[in-house]
Amino acid sequence: MLEIRGLVVGYDKPLIRPLDLRLGGGEAAVFFGPNGVGKTTLAKTVVSLLRPLGGSVLLDGVPTHKARGRIFYLSEAVEVSERVKAVDYVEALASFYGAADSARDLLDVVGVPGRLPLGKMSQGMRRLVQLAAAMAVLPKVGLAVLDDPYVSVAPDKAAEVHRELLRRAKNTVLILTARIPLEASMQIDFLKLKP
């Protein structure tokens, strides 16, 4: 269970009104809005990479800064070593969480060749490799926050991968940020959260 209580995010001043939200395992929320409105700041605050200006974020009653081993965060930036092969990247990330899914099978789901080095891929293909790793990790964490997960991914492929992520998040709370609304149990227009 993810509980967000009176959460205020920002730097020098609040970017949003106090936010209250409860999500159980298998539920997903999408915070959508244009670039630059604070979605990434919210995502980083939820996973405790940034300190909130007010309020709290709890995962199963524990502050997220004390539950980091149960949280997966996928940054908007596609920062992956160019020499690493796709299959090795997925296997390495999955191993941090004790995930046992086949990296090759997950790469087949997203449509990326496992032996191809990441440096030979487009930004969209690299993002798909990261999403394959997220698929492996989802069953092993209590909270997954994916910041603009479909950046540079073709819309039809993004829709296919999104459905698979939702399917795999059976016991995981899934929070996504996006520039447009996505399928989820809860869709939140970020602009409506503005103070």
Disulfide bonds with the S-S distance in Angstrom:
none
